[in-house]
């Protein structure tokens, strides 16, 4: 049965929302690093690459699940989703850890730095997008991506 005859399941929609959140997280990460002088994110290229790989792995998982609707989720799809979840959590934690020193300064001696607060909000938005996206992928793992179409 081809993927065009399959009915879409709730897992597919959760995976798509997780991918959109990952793209929003990438955008917020780039915004956070370009806020001003001194707020550069040293691992920006690596984190963007890992986030793009996570998005690609979710696409692979969706594609393989849609191709094997009769058989259920395959090992390739489960492995791809597992690695994508790990990468999204890793990137979210990297964003927070790279900003920890700057953020701690905002809550102590540098609380009037408006650029710093904007960087803080963008970093929290980026990390939040990645972590919520990972949670949606975990929930989506337990729900069907596609259902058999009834004849």
N, C-alpha and C positions, 0 to 999 in steps of 0.2 A: 504494500500500500504506500502510495507516495505521500509526501507531506502536504500536498494540496487537498487531499481528501480527509485529512485529520482535523479534528476540532481542537482549537487551542485551549489549553488548560491554564489554571491560575499561576502555575509555576513559570510559565512563559512570561506572563505579565510582570511577575516579581523580578525575573531576571532582566527584563528590559528596563524596569525602573532602576535596578541596581547599576546597569550600564550608564544610564543617564546621570545617576548620582556620581559615578566615577568620573564622567566627563566634567560635571560641575566641580568636583573635587580638584581635578587637574587645573581648571580655570582659576579656582580660588587659590590654589598653591602658587600659580604664576603671579597672580595679583599680589599675594602676600610677599613674594620675594622682590617685586618691583615697586614696593611702596616708597622706598627712599634709600638714601645712602646709608649703608651699615646694616641693612636688613636682608642682605643677599642670603640665599639658601644654598649652601655648598653642594648638596646632593640633588639639586633640582633635576638635572638631566637624567640621572639614574631613576629617580622617583617617577618622573613622567614616563620613562621607558617601561618601568615595572607596571604602572597603571595601565598603559596601553596594552601590554601583554596580558594583563588580567581581563581587560575588555575583550581581547581577541579570544582568550580561552572560554569566556562565557559564550561568545558567538559559536565557537567550535562545539561546546556542550549542547547548545540549542540545536545546531544543525544535526549532530549525530542522534540526538533524541528524536528529532522530527523524522529522521530517516528510518529509525527502528521503532515505530509506534507499536507494532504488534508484540515485539520482544520486551519492551520496557526499557528502562535506562540502562545503558551499557557501561562497561568499565571505563571507556574513554571519556564519556560524559561526566561520570562521577569523579574521575581523576582530574579532569580539566576544571571542574567546579571547585574541587578541593584546593588545587593550586591557586585558582583565581581568588578564593576566599583568603588564603594565606597572604597573597600579594597585596590585596586591598587592605588587610589589617596591618601588614608591615608598612605600607606607605603611609597610612594614617598615623601610626606610632612614630614613624620617622619625622613627619611634619611637626608633631607635638614635641618630640625630643630635640629637634633642631631649633625650636623656638623657646625652649624652657628657660634659658638664661635671660633672653630678652623679656619674656613674660614675667619672670620673677622680679625684674627691675621695674616693671610697670606697677607692680603691687607694693613696691617699697619706696625707693628714692626718686623714681622718675615718673611719677603718676600724672604729670601734666603734659606728657609727650603725646600729642594727638595722633601723630603719624604712627607711633608705637601701638596705640590702642587700635588704630585701623588695621595694622599688621596682625595684631592679636585676634581681632574679629575674623579676618580673612583666614588665618591659620586654623582657628576653631571651626570655621565653616568647612574648610578643606578636610580636616581630620574627621569631622562629623559626617560629611558626605561619604567618605571612604568606609567608615565604621558602620554606618547605617546600611550602606550598600552591601557590605559583607554579611550583615545580619539578614538582610533580605535574601541573599544567595543561600544562606543556611536554611532559612525557612522554605525557600523555593526548591531545595534539594528533596524535601519530603512531599512535595506536591507534583502532580503530573504536568509535564510541559505540553503534552498533546494526548488526546483521547482518540480511540478508534472511532471512525465515522460509521454511523449505522447505515446499513444497506437498505 
